[in-house]
Amino acid sequence: MHSRLLSPAHHPRTPSPAPWAGVVCGALALALLILVAVRWSPLMRLDRDIAEALHQRAVTEPGLVHLNRILTDWLWDPWTMRALIAVAVVVLWRRGSRVLAAWVAVTTLVSSLLQQGMKAAVGRERPRWPDPVDSAHYASFPSGHAMTATVSCGLLLWLLHRSGCRPWIRRTALAAAAVSVLGVGLTRLYLGVHWPSDVLGGWLLGAALTAFATAGYGRYAAGPRTDRD
């Protein structure tokens, strides 16, 4: 029997998130970016206080550090998230939904380019510790792990919603996505490789991009042609 999973044909007019969601998240991300760029003292102080508290705990709990490293380096690694998107793109392409497949692929590519471009532009240093429990390279803002998880999970949830799959599948996927997006941000903080505002920035930018991409496709699919997928 032909699986309904990821197939958009059953609900071609499934509503997408409103563009205002992207505007709100984008505006908040821009405000945060400005505060980080000018090194606003209250934010810097809050970042430092939270990071120091988490690091002091991490150095005393090697078992929990190991668990967090497994989660962040394997389960929620950006390449793991991109691999899930790649699978979805291939499935969509093979089923003839090539515009939708390309839309998802381009959104993922834009996400990677945006986060790397912002890292280079802001050039924020990562936390430095005399006794680090993990390491990471390149600039700190925004968190690539947080942004990639937000975009990937958001796109996958959107595709499942479009597919018309059973409610329990959507609920399970939503719970898994929420745990992944929140969890990966917490692992980056616990391991001391990001400031809290880096993670928040990744979440906001990822949410904004996903909202704009899905809303944009919704407008495209609602056009006069009926073979948009």
Salt bridges, closest charged atoms under 4 A:
ASP47 OD2 - ARG124 NH2 2.75
GLU52 OE2 - ARG48 NH1 3.92
GLU61 OE1 - ARG57 NE 3.19
ASP77 OD1 - HIS145 NE2 3.91
GLU125 OE1 - ARG128 NH2 3.58
ASP131 OD1 - HIS55 NE2 2.83
ASP134 OD1 - ARG69 NH2 3.47
ASP198 OD1 - ARG124 NH1 2.76
ASP198 OD2 - HIS194 ND1 3.24
ASP227 OD1 - ARG225 NE 2.96
ASP229 OD1 - ARG162 NH2 3.07
